[in-house]
Amino acid sequence: MFPTSIGTTMEPRSLNRHFDGIRTRAGLPSVRLNDFRHTVGMLLLELDTPPHVVQAIARHADLDVTLGIYAHTNLDAMREALDRIDWVMK
């Protein structure tokens, strides 16, 4: 929660506008606050953080939501998984 100058909760759209102004003045590329949240969720899963822990950090009520948003299967991960099966079968 981000407070306003008078201590009330800042509305999400106001927070986004405020962040966008700071980002622009700093000369940074266009990125949304939600992009940071998405990146953290994806990185946590790629670092083998248990999905229920990522769910708690993201404050999702349902694990399926967490996995649906952040669990992107990549080609390297699929190869590694299949290699592990091949190794076990030998």
N, CA, C and O atoms as a MOPAC input file, in Angstrom:
PM7 MOZYME 1SCF
protein

 N      0.84200 1    -1.17700 1     0.00000 1
 C      0.00000 1     0.00000 1     0.00000 1
 C      0.88400 1     1.23600 1     0.00000 1
 O      1.84600 1     1.34200 1     0.76200 1
 N      0.53600 1     2.15400 1    -0.86400 1
 C      1.27400 1     3.40000 1    -0.95300 1
 C      0.37700 1     4.53100 1    -0.48100 1
 O     -0.72800 1     4.70000 1    -0.99700 1
 N      0.83700 1     5.31200 1     0.49900 1
 C      0.00000 1     6.40400 1     1.00800 1
 C      0.12600 1     7.66100 1     0.15600 1
 O      1.14100 1     7.89000 1    -0.50300 1
 N     -0.91900 1     8.46100 1     0.18500 1
 C     -0.87000 1     9.78000 1    -0.44300 1
 C     -0.17600 1    10.73400 1     0.52200 1
 O      0.22600 1    10.33300 1     1.61500 1
 N     -0.03700 1    11.97900 1     0.12600 1
 C      0.61000 1    12.96400 1     0.99500 1
 C     -0.19000 1    13.23300 1     2.26600 1
 O      0.35800 1    13.74700 1     3.24100 1
 N     -1.49900 1    12.88800 1     2.27000 1
 C     -2.30900 1    13.07700 1     3.47900 1
 C     -2.54300 1    11.77000 1     4.23300 1
 O     -3.31300 1    11.73000 1     5.19200 1
 N     -1.86500 1    10.68500 1     3.78700 1
 C     -1.91400 1     9.42600 1     4.52800 1
 C     -2.97700 1     8.43800 1     4.09900 1
 O     -3.04700 1     7.34400 1     4.66000 1
 N     -3.81200 1     8.78100 1     3.12200 1
 C     -4.82000 1     7.82900 1     2.64800 1
 C     -4.17400 1     6.89700 1     1.61900 1
 O     -3.07300 1     7.16400 1     1.13700 1
 N     -4.85400 1     5.81900 1     1.29100 1
 C     -4.33800 1     4.86300 1     0.31800 1
 C     -4.39900 1     5.45100 1    -1.08600 1
 O     -5.42900 1     5.97400 1    -1.51000 1
 N     -3.29900 1     5.35800 1    -1.78900 1
 C     -3.24500 1     5.87900 1    -3.15700 1
 C     -4.01600 1     4.95200 1    -4.09600 1
 O     -3.87100 1     3.73100 1    -4.03500 1
 N     -4.82100 1     5.53400 1    -4.94500 1
 C     -5.54600 1     4.76800 1    -5.95000 1
 C     -4.54800 1     4.15400 1    -6.93500 1
 O     -3.54600 1     4.79400 1    -7.25400 1
 N     -4.79100 1     2.92900 1    -7.42900 1
 C     -3.85000 1     2.28100 1    -8.34800 1
 C     -3.50400 1     3.12500 1    -9.57900 1
 O     -2.34200 1     3.18000 1    -9.98300 1
 N     -4.49600 1     3.77600 1   -10.17300 1
 C     -4.20900 1     4.58800 1   -11.36400 1
 C     -3.31600 1     5.77300 1   -11.02300 1
 O     -2.45800 1     6.15500 1   -11.81800 1
 N     -3.51300 1     6.35500 1    -9.84800 1
 C     -2.67100 1     7.46800 1    -9.42300 1
 C     -1.24500 1     6.99100 1    -9.18500 1
 O     -0.28500 1     7.67500 1    -9.54000 1
 N     -1.11200 1     5.82100 1    -8.58500 1
 C      0.21400 1     5.24700 1    -8.35000 1
 C      0.92500 1     5.00300 1    -9.67600 1
 O      2.10900 1     5.31100 1    -9.81300 1
 N      0.20900 1     4.45100 1   -10.65000 1
 C      0.80300 1     4.19800 1   -11.96000 1
 C      1.25000 1     5.49300 1   -12.63300 1
 O      2.32500 1     5.54100 1   -13.23100 1
 N      0.43800 1     6.53600 1   -12.54200 1
 C      0.81000 1     7.83300 1   -13.13000 1
 C      2.04300 1     8.40200 1   -12.42000 1
 O      2.95400 1     8.92100 1   -13.06500 1
 N      2.06100 1     8.30000 1   -11.10300 1
 C      3.19900 1     8.80000 1   -10.32000 1
 C      4.47000 1     8.04600 1   -10.70800 1
 O      5.51000 1     8.65900 1   -10.94600 1
 N      4.38500 1     6.72900 1   -10.77200 1
 C      5.53200 1     5.90900 1   -11.15200 1
 C      5.98600 1     6.24400 1   -12.57500 1
 O      7.18400 1     6.33200 1   -12.84400 1
 N      5.02800 1     6.42900 1   -13.47800 1
 C      5.37300 1     6.72600 1   -14.86900 1
 C      6.14700 1     8.04400 1   -14.97000 1
 O      7.08700 1     8.15300 1   -15.75700 1
 N      5.75900 1     9.03100 1   -14.18300 1
 C      6.47500 1    10.30100 1   -14.17900 1
 C      7.90300 1    10.14000 1   -13.68100 1
 O      8.82900 1    10.70800 1   -14.26100 1
 N      8.08900 1     9.38000 1   -12.62300 1
 C      9.43300 1     9.12800 1   -12.08700 1
 C     10.27300 1     8.38200 1   -13.11900 1
 O     11.42900 1     8.72800 1   -13.36200 1
 N      9.67800 1     7.35600 1   -13.72100 1
 C     10.39200 1     6.55300 1   -14.72600 1
 C     10.81700 1     7.42100 1   -15.90800 1
 O     11.94100 1     7.30100 1   -16.39500 1
 N      9.92700 1     8.28700 1   -16.36600 1
 C     10.22800 1     9.15500 1   -17.50600 1
 C     11.35800 1    10.12900 1   -17.16500 1
 O     12.29000 1    10.30300 1   -17.95000 1
 N     11.27100 1    10.76300 1   -15.98600 1
 C     12.31400 1    11.71000 1   -15.57700 1
 C     13.66400 1    11.02100 1   -15.42400 1
 O     14.70600 1    11.63600 1   -15.65000 1
 N     13.65100 1     9.74500 1   -15.04000 1
 C     14.90200 1     8.99800 1   -14.87500 1
 C     15.45000 1     8.49900 1   -16.21600 1
 O     16.55700 1     7.96600 1   -16.28700 1
 N     14.64800 1     8.68100 1   -17.28600 1
 C     15.09800 1     8.25400 1   -18.61200 1
 C     15.06100 1     6.74900 1   -18.79900 1
 O     15.78800 1     6.20800 1   -19.63100 1
 N     14.22800 1     6.07600 1   -18.04000 1
 C     14.12300 1     4.61700 1   -18.13700 1
 C     13.10200 1     4.22600 1   -19.19700 1
 O     12.19900 1     5.00300 1   -19.50800 1
 N     13.24200 1     3.01800 1   -19.75800 1
 C     12.28400 1     2.57900 1   -20.78500 1
 C     10.88900 1     2.36700 1   -20.19700 1
 O     10.71000 1     2.27000 1   -18.98300 1
 N      9.92900 1     2.30000 1   -21.08000 1
 C      8.54400 1     2.10800 1   -20.66200 1
 C      8.35800 1     0.75000 1   -19.99900 1
 O      8.57200 1    -0.29100 1   -20.62100 1
 N      7.96500 1     0.76900 1   -18.75400 1
 C      7.68100 1    -0.44100 1   -17.99400 1
 C      6.59800 1    -0.09600 1   -16.97400 1
 O      6.58300 1     0.99800 1   -16.41100 1
 N      5.70400 1    -1.03800 1   -16.75100 1
 C      4.62500 1    -0.82700 1   -15.78400 1
 C      5.00400 1    -1.46300 1   -14.45300 1
 O      5.81600 1    -2.38800 1   -14.41400 1
 N      4.42700 1    -0.97900 1   -13.37600 1
 C      4.67600 1    -1.58600 1   -12.06700 1
 C      4.31500 1    -3.06500 1   -12.08400 1
 O      5.01000 1    -3.88100 1   -11.48000 1
 N      3.23900 1    -3.41200 1   -12.76700 1
 C      2.81900 1    -4.80600 1   -12.82400 1
 C      3.84000 1    -5.68800 1   -13.54200 1
 O      3.89800 1    -6.89400 1   -13.29900 1
 N      4.64500 1    -5.09100 1   -14.42400 1
 C      5.70000 1    -5.86100 1   -15.09200 1
 C      6.71800 1    -6.36700 1   -14.07400 1
 O      7.23900 1    -7.47300 1   -14.22200 1
 N      7.00800 1    -5.57300 1   -13.04700 1
 C      7.92500 1    -6.01500 1   -11.99200 1
 C      7.34400 1    -7.20200 1   -11.23100 1
 O      8.05000 1    -8.16400 1   -10.93100 1
 N      6.06500 1    -7.12700 1   -10.92700 1
 C      5.38800 1    -8.21600 1   -10.20800 1
 C      5.46200 1    -9.50500 1   -11.02900 1
 O      5.75100 1   -10.57800 1   -10.50000 1
 N      5.19600 1    -9.37800 1   -12.31800 1
 C      5.22800 1   -10.54100 1   -13.20700 1
 C      6.63900 1   -11.13700 1   -13.26600 1
 O      6.80600 1   -12.35600 1   -13.21600 1
 N      7.64000 1   -10.27900 1   -13.37200 1
 C      9.02500 1   -10.74400 1   -13.44600 1
 C      9.41400 1   -11.48100 1   -12.17700 1
 O     10.04300 1   -12.53700 1   -12.24900 1
 N      9.05300 1   -10.95100 1   -11.02000 1
 C      9.38600 1   -11.61100 1    -9.75300 1
 C      8.71700 1   -12.98200 1    -9.67700 1
 O      9.36000 1   -13.95700 1    -9.28700 1
 N      7.44500 1   -13.07100 1   -10.03900 1
 C      6.74200 1   -14.36000 1   -10.00800 1
 C      7.39600 1   -15.38700 1   -10.91600 1
 O      7.58500 1   -16.53800 1   -10.52200 1
 N      7.74400 1   -14.97400 1   -12.13500 1
 C      8.38800 1   -15.89700 1   -13.07000 1
 C      9.75800 1   -16.33900 1   -12.54700 1
 O     10.08800 1   -17.52400 1   -12.59300 1
 N     10.55300 1   -15.38500 1   -12.05100 1
 C     11.89000 1   -15.72800 1   -11.55900 1
 C     11.82200 1   -16.67500 1   -10.36100 1
 O     12.60900 1   -17.61700 1   -10.26200 1
 N     10.88900 1   -16.42400 1    -9.46200 1
 C     10.75200 1   -17.31000 1    -8.29800 1
 C     10.46000 1   -18.74400 1    -8.73800 1
 O     11.04700 1   -19.68800 1    -8.20800 1
 N      9.56200 1   -18.90700 1    -9.69900 1
 C      9.25600 1   -20.25700 1   -10.17600 1
 C     10.44900 1   -20.86900 1   -10.89700 1
 O     10.71600 1   -22.06000 1   -10.74000 1
 N     11.17200 1   -20.07800 1   -11.68400 1
 C     12.34600 1   -20.59500 1   -12.38600 1
 C     13.46200 1   -20.96700 1   -11.41700 1
 O     14.31100 1   -21.79800 1   -11.73700 1
 N     13.46300 1   -20.35300 1   -10.22900 1
 C     14.45100 1   -20.67900 1    -9.20200 1
 C     13.97800 1   -21.83000 1    -8.31300 1
 O     14.53300 1   -22.07100 1    -7.24100 1
 N     12.94800 1   -22.53100 1    -8.77700 1
 C     12.38900 1   -23.69900 1    -8.08800 1
 C     11.77700 1   -23.37400 1    -6.72800 1
 O     11.75400 1   -24.22400 1    -5.83800 1
 N     11.28600 1   -22.15800 1    -6.56800 1
 C     10.52900 1   -21.81000 1    -5.37600 1
 C      9.22000 1   -22.58900 1    -5.43800 1
 O      8.56300 1   -22.59200 1    -6.47900 1
 N      8.82700 1   -23.24500 1    -4.35800 1
 C      7.55800 1   -23.98700 1    -4.39600 1
 C      6.39800 1   -23.07500 1    -4.81600 1
 O      6.27500 1   -21.95200 1    -4.32800 1
 N      5.55700 1   -23.56800 1    -5.72000 1
 C      4.45400 1   -22.73300 1    -6.22900 1
 C      3.57300 1   -22.13100 1    -5.14100 1
 O      3.09900 1   -21.00500 1    -5.28700 1
 N      3.34500 1   -22.86600 1    -4.04600 1
 C      2.48300 1   -22.30900 1    -3.00000 1
 C      3.14700 1   -21.11500 1    -2.30200 1
 O      2.45400 1   -20.25000 1    -1.76600 1
 N      4.48400 1   -21.06500 1    -2.30700 1
 C      5.19700 1   -19.91700 1    -1.74000 1
 C      5.04700 1   -18.71500 1    -2.67000 1
 O      4.81500 1   -17.59800 1    -2.20900 1
 N      5.17800 1   -18.94100 1    -3.97600 1
 C      4.98100 1   -17.86700 1    -4.95700 1
 C      3.54200 1   -17.35900 1    -4.86100 1
 O      3.29800 1   -16.15600 1    -4.94600 1
 N      2.60900 1   -18.26300 1    -4.68600 1
 C      1.19900 1   -17.88500 1    -4.53400 1
 C      1.02800 1   -16.95400 1    -3.33200 1
 O      0.32300 1   -15.94900 1    -3.42300 1
 N      1.66400 1   -17.28100 1    -2.21500 1
 C      1.54800 1   -16.44900 1    -1.01600 1
 C      2.19000 1   -15.07700 1    -1.23400 1
 O      1.63900 1   -14.05900 1    -0.81500 1
 N      3.35200 1   -15.05200 1    -1.88700 1
 C      4.03000 1   -13.78400 1    -2.14500 1
 C      3.18900 1   -12.90700 1    -3.06400 1
 O      3.07600 1   -11.70100 1    -2.84700 1
 N      2.59800 1   -13.51800 1    -4.09400 1
 C      1.77100 1   -12.77400 1    -5.05400 1
 C      0.39600 1   -12.44100 1    -4.49300 1
 O     -0.35000 1   -11.65700 1    -5.08000 1
 N      0.06400 1   -13.04300 1    -3.35200 1
 C     -1.23200 1   -12.82100 1    -2.69500 1
 C     -2.40400 1   -13.27300 1    -3.56900 1
 O     -3.44900 1   -12.62200 1    -3.60600 1
 N     -2.21700 1   -14.40300 1    -4.27600 1
 C     -3.29900 1   -14.98700 1    -5.05600 1
 C     -4.09600 1   -15.93800 1    -4.17200 1
 O     -3.52000 1   -16.66100 1    -3.35900 1
 N     -5.40400 1   -15.94100 1    -4.32400 1
 C     -6.25500 1   -16.83500 1    -3.54900 1
 C     -6.18600 1   -18.26000 1    -4.08100 1
 O     -6.42300 1   -19.20900 1    -3.33400 1
 N     -5.86600 1   -18.42300 1    -5.35700 1
 C     -5.90700 1   -19.72900 1    -6.00500 1
 C     -4.56500 1   -20.02900 1    -6.66600 1
 O     -4.03000 1   -19.20000 1    -7.40200 1
 N     -4.02800 1   -21.21000 1    -6.40300 1
 C     -2.75500 1   -21.61300 1    -6.98500 1
 C     -2.82700 1   -21.66400 1    -8.51100 1
 O     -1.84300 1   -21.35600 1    -9.18400 1
 N     -3.97300 1   -22.04500 1    -9.06000 1
 C     -4.12300 1   -22.09000 1   -10.51400 1
 C     -3.91100 1   -20.71600 1   -11.14600 1
 O     -3.38800 1   -20.61800 1   -12.25600 1
 N     -4.31100 1   -19.66500 1   -10.45300 1
 C     -4.09300 1   -18.30800 1   -10.95800 1
 C     -2.59600 1   -18.02000 1   -11.02200 1
 O     -2.09600 1   -17.50600 1   -12.02200 1
 N     -1.88900 1   -18.35600 1    -9.94700 1
 C     -0.44200 1   -18.12900 1    -9.90100 1
 C      0.25300 1   -18.86900 1   -11.03300 1
 O      1.05900 1   -18.28500 1   -11.75700 1
 N     -0.05100 1   -20.13000 1   -11.18600 1
 C      0.59900 1   -20.92700 1   -12.21900 1
 C      0.20400 1   -20.47800 1   -13.61600 1
 O      1.03000 1   -20.48300 1   -14.52900 1
 N     -1.04200 1   -20.09200 1   -13.78500 1
 C     -1.50100 1   -19.62500 1   -15.09300 1
 C     -0.83600 1   -18.33400 1   -15.52600 1
 O     -0.63000 1   -18.11300 1   -16.71900 1
 N     -0.50000 1   -17.48500 1   -14.57700 1
 C      0.10200 1   -16.19600 1   -14.90300 1
 C      1.61500 1   -16.29700 1   -15.03100 1
 O      2.19600 1   -15.73000 1   -15.95600 1
 N      2.26400 1   -17.01900 1   -14.10600 1
 C      3.71700 1   -16.96600 1   -14.01000 1
 C      4.45800 1   -18.18600 1   -14.53900 1
 O      5.65500 1   -18.09400 1   -14.81500 1
 N      3.79700 1   -19.31200 1   -14.68900 1
 C      4.49200 1   -20.53200 1   -15.10900 1
 C      4.51300 1   -20.62900 1   -16.62400 1
 O      3.59500 1   -21.18000 1   -17.23200 1
 N      5.55300 1   -20.09800 1   -17.22200 1
 C      5.72900 1   -20.16500 1   -18.66500 1
 C      6.70400 1   -21.28900 1   -18.96600 1
 O      7.86200 1   -21.24800 1   -18.55100 1
 N      6.23600 1   -22.28300 1   -19.68300 1
 C      7.10100 1   -23.39200 1   -20.04100 1
 C      8.01200 1   -22.94100 1   -21.16700 1
 O      7.55200 1   -22.45600 1   -22.20100 1
 N      9.32500 1   -23.11000 1   -20.95000 1
 C     10.24100 1   -22.76200 1   -22.02800 1
 C     10.87800 1   -24.03500 1   -22.56800 1
 O     10.85900 1   -25.08200 1   -21.92100 1
 N     11.43500 1   -23.92400 1   -23.74600 1
 C     11.99400 1   -25.07600 1   -24.44000 1
 C     13.11000 1   -25.73400 1   -23.63500 1
 O     13.18400 1   -26.96100 1   -23.58100 1
 N     13.97100 1   -24.94900 1   -23.01400 1
 C     15.06100 1   -25.50800 1   -22.21400 1
 C     14.52300 1   -26.32800 1   -21.04100 1
 O     15.04800 1   -27.39900 1   -20.74100 1
 N     13.49400 1   -25.83700 1   -20.38900 1
 C     12.91400 1   -26.56200 1   -19.26500 1
 C     12.29400 1   -27.87800 1   -19.72800 1
 O     12.39100 1   -28.89100 1   -19.03500 1
 N     11.65900 1   -27.86300 1   -20.89000 1
 C     11.06600 1   -29.09700 1   -21.41600 1
 C     12.15600 1   -30.11100 1   -21.75800 1
 O     12.00800 1   -31.29700 1   -21.46100 1
 N     13.24800 1   -29.66000 1   -22.37900 1
 C     14.35700 1   -30.57400 1   -22.69800 1
 C     14.95200 1   -31.17900 1   -21.43900 1
 O     15.21800 1   -32.38000 1   -21.37800 1
 N     15.15800 1   -30.33400 1   -20.43300 1
 C     15.73500 1   -30.80700 1   -19.17100 1
 C     14.83300 1   -31.85800 1   -18.52200 1
 O     15.32300 1   -32.86800 1   -18.01800 1
 N     13.53800 1   -31.62800 1   -18.53100 1
 C     12.59900 1   -32.58700 1   -17.94200 1
 C     12.64200 1   -33.91500 1   -18.68800 1
 O     12.65000 1   -34.97800 1   -18.06700 1
 N     12.67200 1   -33.85800 1   -20.01600 1
 C     12.72400 1   -35.08900 1   -20.80200 1
 C     14.06600 1   -35.79800 1   -20.63700 1
 O     14.12000 1   -37.02800 1   -20.63800 1
 N     15.13900 1   -35.04000 1   -20.49600 1
 C     16.44900 1   -35.64300 1   -20.24800 1
 C     16.47500 1   -36.38600 1   -18.91600 1
 O     17.10000 1   -37.44000 1   -18.79500 1
 N     15.79200 1   -35.82800 1   -17.92000 1
 C     15.74000 1   -36.49400 1   -16.60400 1
 C     15.00300 1   -37.84000 1   -16.71100 1
 O     15.40500 1   -38.82300 1   -16.08900 1
 N     13.94000 1   -37.87200 1   -17.49000 1
 C     13.21200 1   -39.12800 1   -17.68200 1
 C     14.11200 1   -40.13200 1   -18.39700 1
 O     14.16700 1   -41.30200 1   -18.01900 1
 N     14.81300 1   -39.67400 1   -19.42600 1
 C     15.71800 1   -40.54600 1   -20.17500 1
 C     16.80300 1   -41.10600 1   -19.24800 1
 O     17.15300 1   -42.28400 1   -19.33800 1
 N     17.33600 1   -40.25600 1   -18.35600 1
 C     18.38200 1   -40.68600 1   -17.42600 1
 C     17.85800 1   -41.76600 1   -16.47000 1
 O     18.57300 1   -42.72200 1   -16.16900 1
 N     16.63000 1   -41.62100 1   -15.99700 1
 C     16.04100 1   -42.57700 1   -15.05800 1
 C     15.79300 1   -43.92800 1   -15.74600 1
 O     15.91900 1   -44.98200 1   -15.12300 1
 N     15.44200 1   -43.88200 1   -17.02600 1
 C     15.09900 1   -45.10100 1   -17.76000 1
 C     16.33300 1   -45.92500 1   -18.10800 1
 O     16.19800 1   -47.10100 1   -18.44500 1
 N     17.52500 1   -45.35000 1   -18.03800 1
 C     18.74200 1   -46.08100 1   -18.41600 1
 C     19.25600 1   -46.94800 1   -17.31000 1
 O     20.27100 1   -47.62400 1   -17.47600 1

